[in-house]
Amino acid sequence: MNYKIQIYTNSEKEAWNEFLLNCKNYHFMFNRDFMDYHSDRFEDFSLIFKDEKDKIVALLPGNIKDNIFYSHEGLSFGGFLIDKNFHTIDMVEIFSQMKVFLKNKNISKIIYKCIPVIYHKYPAQEDLYALFINEAILYRRDVSSSIYLDEGYVYSESKRRSINKAKKKGLICVEVDQPSLVWGVIREVLKDNHNQCPIHNEIEIDLLKSKFPDNIKAYQCCLDDEIIAAVVTFETDRVVHTQYLACNTKGREVAALDYLIDFLINKNIKSAKIFNLGISNENEGKYLNIGLITQKERFGARAIIHDFYNVSL
């Protein structure tokens, strides 16, 4: 089948968002109201694939820079978005046709970020086979840590002691209405520990929260009315992901982050299937922060992989 490939424009916003709702690998980050908040930073080049009846069959969030197509630099991950009616042979054909389309647009390379399997509502790895067929090169692999909440996860003895220690200090964990309320401690910790700033600023994260109130949540852990640890989560109906984790010096002294994470796990144990604690590596996956991943694994979390491929055109 010959597919019609077109570059996304604002006129397709409603159709894009409507198709998303039935995707078997849907995530709210692919909604245009989320993607477009940083449209000034990226040259959007998202692709829409339609069949001969002009019906959308697949989407691919993307941007271009220096004649390279990225699936999308402004998102943590994001490959082909497809529904249950999309088959492996369809993906192979679409990928082949997309290569020709991009090459005709003077694109020299594709950088493709796979959607981690924890976000699949139904098997959705047709793209991995298409990548293999097209001789894609795996150049980066991040290791994330997830807890399957209904599969009998177990905290380590040291983690249980740490949480009990924090409990005796009288810490209080609560959800806050606006993520910006905890941005002070998040900024402080990122600057002091990593010499970095949050990806989002206060205005952006509050804007996104207002657009996706059920998907973006913020929590603080306080001691004597002072915020000493904070978490911002990105949530789907299956996965609770800790997008930001922060604990200042005072918080580390009383294991505040352990206490806050335990609070969140127990809060979500009946409403979500997976609690994801994020990646623990740097340098495109080649450096593993052993101390960081050990802390996550002591909660019972185990490895989930984020893969990155490049395809030369």
C-alpha positions in Angstrom: 0.0 0.0 0.0 1.1 3.5 -0.7 0.7 5.8 2.2 0.2 9.5 2.2 2.8 11.2 4.4 2.4 14.8 5.5 4.0 17.1 7.9 1.9 18.1 10.8 0.3 21.6 10.8 -2.0 23.2 13.4 -5.0 22.5 11.2 -4.5 18.8 12.0 -4.4 19.3 15.8 -7.8 17.9 16.5 -7.3 14.9 14.3 -3.9 14.3 15.8 -5.2 14.3 19.4 -8.2 12.3 18.5 -6.1 9.5 16.9 -3.9 9.5 20.0 -6.7 8.4 22.3 -6.9 4.9 20.6 -3.2 4.3 20.3 -1.9 1.2 22.0 1.3 3.2 23.0 -0.4 6.4 24.0 1.1 8.9 26.3 -0.2 12.4 27.2 3.2 13.9 26.2 2.2 13.3 22.6 -0.9 15.5 22.9 -0.3 18.7 20.9 -1.1 20.8 23.9 1.9 19.3 25.6 4.2 19.2 22.6 3.5 22.8 21.5 4.5 24.5 24.8 8.1 24.5 23.6 7.4 25.0 19.9 9.7 28.0 19.9 12.7 25.8 20.7 12.3 23.1 18.0 11.4 23.1 14.3 8.5 20.7 14.5 8.5 18.1 11.7 6.0 15.6 13.1 4.6 13.2 10.5 1.1 12.0 9.8 0.6 8.8 7.8 -2.7 8.2 6.0 -4.1 5.3 4.0 -5.7 5.4 0.6 -9.0 6.5 2.2 -7.3 9.5 3.8 -7.6 7.9 7.3 -4.8 8.3 9.8 -3.0 5.1 10.5 0.1 6.3 12.4 1.7 9.4 13.8 5.4 10.2 14.5 6.3 13.2 16.7 9.4 14.8 15.4 11.6 17.8 14.7 14.4 18.6 12.4 17.8 20.2 13.0 20.9 20.3 10.8 19.2 18.0 8.3 18.5 15.4 10.9 15.0 14.1 11.8 14.6 13.5 15.5 11.7 11.7 17.1 11.3 14.4 19.1 14.1 16.1 20.9 11.7 17.9 23.2 10.3 14.6 24.6 11.8 11.9 26.8 10.9 9.3 24.2 8.6 9.0 21.3 8.4 6.7 18.3 5.6 5.6 16.0 2.1 5.9 17.6 -0.2 3.2 16.3 -3.4 1.4 17.2 -4.3 -2.3 17.4 -5.3 -2.5 13.7 -1.7 -1.7 12.6 0.4 -4.7 11.7 4.1 -5.5 11.3 4.0 -5.4 7.5 2.3 -2.0 7.7 5.2 -0.7 9.8 7.8 -2.1 7.4 6.1 -0.5 4.5 5.6 2.9 6.2 9.2 3.0 7.4 10.5 2.3 3.9 8.3 5.0 2.4 9.2 7.5 5.2 12.9 7.1 4.4 12.2 8.1 0.8 10.0 11.0 1.9 12.7 12.3 4.3 15.5 11.9 1.8 13.5 14.0 -0.7 13.4 16.7 2.0 17.2 16.6 2.3 17.2 14.8 5.6 20.4 12.8 6.0 19.7 10.8 9.2 16.9 9.6 11.5 17.4 9.7 15.3 14.7 7.4 16.7 13.8 7.2 20.4 11.7 4.1 21.1 8.7 4.2 23.5 9.6 2.1 26.6 7.5 -1.1 26.8 6.0 0.0 30.1 3.9 2.5 28.2 2.5 -0.1 25.8 -1.2 -0.9 26.6 -0.9 -3.7 24.0 2.2 -5.2 22.2 3.6 -2.4 20.1 7.1 -3.2 19.0 6.5 -3.3 15.3 8.9 -0.4 15.0 11.8 -2.4 16.4 11.5 -4.9 13.6 11.3 -2.1 11.0 14.5 -0.5 12.5 16.2 -3.9 12.2 15.2 -4.4 8.6 16.5 -0.9 7.8 19.9 -1.5 9.5 19.4 1.0 12.2 22.3 1.3 14.7 21.6 1.2 18.4 23.8 4.0 19.7 22.4 4.7 23.1 20.6 2.6 25.8 19.3 4.1 29.0 18.4 1.9 32.0 15.4 3.0 33.9 14.0 1.3 37.1 10.4 0.2 37.5 8.3 -1.4 40.2 5.4 -3.6 39.1 3.0 -2.8 41.8 0.9 -5.9 41.6 3.8 -8.3 41.4 4.9 -8.6 45.0 7.8 -6.2 45.0 10.0 -6.2 48.2 11.9 -3.3 49.9 15.4 -4.2 51.1 16.0 -4.3 54.9 18.1 -1.1 54.7 15.3 0.7 52.9 12.7 -0.4 55.4 14.9 0.9 58.2 15.5 4.2 56.4 11.7 4.8 56.0 11.0 3.9 59.6 13.7 6.3 60.7 12.1 9.1 58.7 8.7 8.3 60.0 9.9 8.9 63.6 11.0 12.4 62.6 7.5 13.5 62.0 7.8 14.2 58.3 4.6 15.3 56.4 4.0 14.4 52.8 1.3 16.1 50.8 0.3 16.9 47.2 0.5 20.5 46.2 -1.7 22.3 43.6 1.1 23.8 41.6 4.5 22.3 40.8 6.1 25.7 41.0 5.6 25.5 44.8 8.4 22.9 45.1 10.6 24.3 42.3 12.9 26.0 44.8 14.2 22.7 46.3 14.3 21.1 42.8 16.4 24.0 41.4 18.6 24.0 44.5 19.4 20.3 44.3 19.9 20.2 40.6 22.3 23.1 40.8 24.3 21.9 43.8 24.5 18.2 42.8 24.6 18.3 39.0 25.2 22.0 38.0 22.0 21.8 36.0 18.6 23.5 35.8 15.2 21.8 35.5 14.1 21.2 31.9 11.0 23.1 32.6 10.8 26.5 34.4 8.1 27.4 36.9 5.8 29.0 34.3 6.0 26.1 31.9 5.4 23.4 34.5 2.4 25.2 36.0 1.0 25.7 32.4 1.4 22.0 31.7 -0.2 21.1 35.0 -3.2 23.3 34.2 -3.6 21.5 30.8 -3.0 18.0 32.2 -4.2 18.1 35.8 -4.7 14.3 36.1 -1.3 13.5 34.5 1.1 15.9 36.2 1.2 16.0 40.0 3.6 17.5 42.6 4.4 16.5 46.1 6.4 17.9 49.0 7.9 16.4 52.1 8.2 18.9 55.0 9.9 19.0 58.3 8.8 21.8 60.6 7.0 23.5 57.7 10.2 23.5 55.6 10.2 21.7 52.2 13.1 19.3 52.3 12.2 16.9 49.5 9.9 17.0 46.4 8.7 14.9 43.6 6.9 15.8 40.3 5.2 12.9 38.6 4.1 12.3 35.0 1.2 9.8 35.2 -0.8 7.7 32.7 -3.5 5.2 33.6 -0.8 2.6 33.9 2.4 4.3 34.9 3.5 6.7 37.5 6.8 8.2 36.5 9.0 10.4 38.8 9.9 13.2 36.3 11.7 15.2 39.1 13.1 13.9 42.4 14.9 16.3 44.8 16.1 16.1 48.4 18.2 18.8 50.0 20.9 18.4 52.6 18.5 18.5 55.6 16.3 16.0 53.8 19.1 13.6 53.2 19.9 13.6 56.9 16.4 12.3 57.7 15.9 10.1 54.6 13.1 12.4 53.4 13.2 11.2 49.8 12.8 7.6 50.8 9.9 8.5 52.9 8.3 10.5 50.1 8.8 7.7 47.5 7.2 5.2 49.9 4.3 7.6 50.4 3.8 7.8 46.6 4.1 4.0 46.0 1.4 3.4 48.7 -0.8 6.1 47.3 -0.7 4.6 43.8 -0.6 0.9 44.6 -4.3 0.4 43.7 -4.6 2.9 40.8 -1.5 2.2 38.7 0.3 -0.9 37.6 3.9 0.5 37.4 5.9 3.0 39.4 8.9 4.2 37.5 11.9 5.9 39.1 13.7 7.1 36.0 17.1 6.5 34.5 20.4 6.0 36.3 23.0 6.5 33.6 24.9 9.2 31.7 27.0 9.6 28.6 24.4 8.0 26.3 24.1 5.0 28.6 27.7 4.2 28.8 28.1 5.3 32.4 26.0 3.7 35.1 25.5 5.5 38.4 25.8 2.5 40.6 24.8 4.4 43.8 21.7 5.8 42.2 20.4 2.6 40.7 21.1 0.7 43.9 18.9 3.1 45.8 16.1 2.5 43.3 16.6 -1.3 43.3 16.3 -1.3 47.1 12.7 -0.3 46.6 12.2 -3.5 44.5 12.6 -1.7 41.2 14.2 -3.5 38.2 15.5 -2.5 34.8 13.5 -1.1 31.9 15.4 -0.1 28.8 15.1 3.1 26.7 16.7 2.5 23.3 17.9 5.1 20.8 18.7 4.3 17.1 20.1 6.2 14.2 19.3 5.4 10.5 21.5 6.8 7.8 19.7 8.0 4.7 
